[in-house]
């Protein structure tokens, strides 16, 4: 099932049972973080972008 189909299904089920939709949303929020941590990402330590040099190198002819 594709991403758009899942969203469509969630929207449709939210109209019929709003309480279940809230429970699913809470589970999905925490599941996202758990999946990232399982993949090896640490949310507390972010990677910094490299500093941009102030001077540009001269082209060589």
N, C-alpha and C positions, 0 to 999 in steps of 0.2 A: 504494500500500500504506500502510495506516494505521500509526500508532505502535505500537499494541498488536499488530498483526499482525507487525511487524518484530521486536518483542521476543519474540514467540512463536516465530518462525522462528529467532532467535538461540539461544534456550533449547534448542530441538529439535536444532539443529546442534551445540550445545555438548555434548550428551549423546553424540553419535556421534563427534565429533572434538574433544576438549578442547584440544589444542595449537593448533588453528586458531582456537578461540574466544579464546584469550589473545592471539594476534597481532591479531585483529580489535579487541579491547578497547583495545590500545595505539594502534592507528591511530585509533580513534574518539575517544580522549582528545585527541590532538594535532589532529585534524581540527576538533573543537569550537572550540578556541582560534583556529585559522586562519580559521574561518568568522566568528567574532566580529571579528577584526582586519580581515577583508575588508569587513565591514559598517560599519567606521568606529569601533568601540569600542576604547579603549585600556585594557588590563587593569591597567596600572601606575598610572594616574591615575583614581581614582574620583570620581564626583560626590558632593559633600557635600549633605546635606539642609539646608534653611534653618533658621536658629535660631528657636526658638519664643519669641515675645515674653513677657516676664515679667508684663506687666499687660494685662488685657483692656480693650478700648474700651467706653466707656459707651454704652448704646443711646440713640438719638435719638428723641424723641417728636414 
